[in-house]
Amino acid sequence: MTYRAEQVWETFKGELIVEPTDDMKEALAAAIREIANCFEWDSYGLAELCADDFNEIANELEAL
């Protein structure tokens, strides 16, 4: 596992009240991919992103 992936996984696990499972890891990966789909990509496969974009999605998710 890369450092970035490990940091995300450890943060996710830290918010759980039950033991993490492989299904949870797969669900987290799917959610991250869906976040990528929220952005507009140019013909080079690049998107203009900033931290505020991710924080906005996180805030909206918490408000559900």
C-alpha positions as CSV (number, residue, x, y, z in Angstrom):
1,M,0.0,0.0,0.0
2,T,1.4,3.4,-0.9
3,Y,1.8,6.1,1.7
4,R,-1.2,8.1,0.4
5,A,-3.5,5.1,0.3
6,E,-2.4,4.1,3.8
7,Q,-3.1,7.5,5.2
8,V,-6.6,7.6,3.7
9,W,-7.3,4.0,4.9
10,E,-6.0,4.8,8.4
11,T,-8.1,8.0,8.6
12,F,-11.2,6.1,7.4
13,K,-10.6,3.3,10.0
14,G,-10.1,5.9,12.7
15,E,-13.7,7.1,12.1
16,L,-15.3,3.6,12.3
17,I,-17.1,2.2,15.4
18,V,-16.7,-1.4,14.1
19,E,-13.8,-3.4,12.8
20,P,-12.9,-2.5,9.2
21,T,-13.4,-5.1,6.5
22,D,-12.2,-5.7,3.0
23,D,-15.7,-4.7,1.8
24,M,-15.3,-1.4,3.5
25,K,-12.0,-0.8,1.8
26,E,-13.6,-1.6,-1.6
27,A,-16.5,0.7,-0.8
28,L,-14.0,3.5,0.1
29,A,-12.1,3.0,-3.2
30,A,-15.4,3.1,-5.1
31,A,-16.4,6.3,-3.3
32,I,-13.0,7.9,-4.2
33,R,-13.5,7.0,-7.8
34,E,-17.0,8.5,-7.8
35,I,-15.5,11.7,-6.4
36,A,-13.1,11.8,-9.4
37,N,-16.2,11.5,-11.7
38,C,-17.6,14.7,-10.1
39,F,-15.0,16.8,-11.9
40,E,-14.7,17.8,-15.5
41,W,-11.7,16.4,-17.2
42,D,-10.0,17.9,-20.3
43,S,-8.8,15.9,-23.4
44,Y,-5.5,15.2,-21.6
45,G,-7.2,13.6,-18.7
46,L,-6.5,16.5,-16.4
47,A,-8.9,18.3,-14.1
48,E,-8.4,21.6,-12.2
49,L,-8.9,20.7,-8.6
50,C,-8.3,22.4,-5.3
51,A,-8.7,21.3,-1.7
52,D,-11.9,23.4,-1.4
53,D,-13.5,21.1,-4.0
54,F,-12.9,18.1,-1.8
55,N,-13.9,19.8,1.4
56,E,-17.2,20.9,-0.3
57,I,-18.0,17.3,-1.2
58,A,-17.1,16.1,2.3
59,N,-19.4,18.8,3.8
60,E,-22.2,17.8,1.5
61,L,-21.8,14.2,2.4
62,E,-21.9,14.8,6.1
63,A,-25.1,16.9,5.6
64,L,-26.9,13.9,3.9
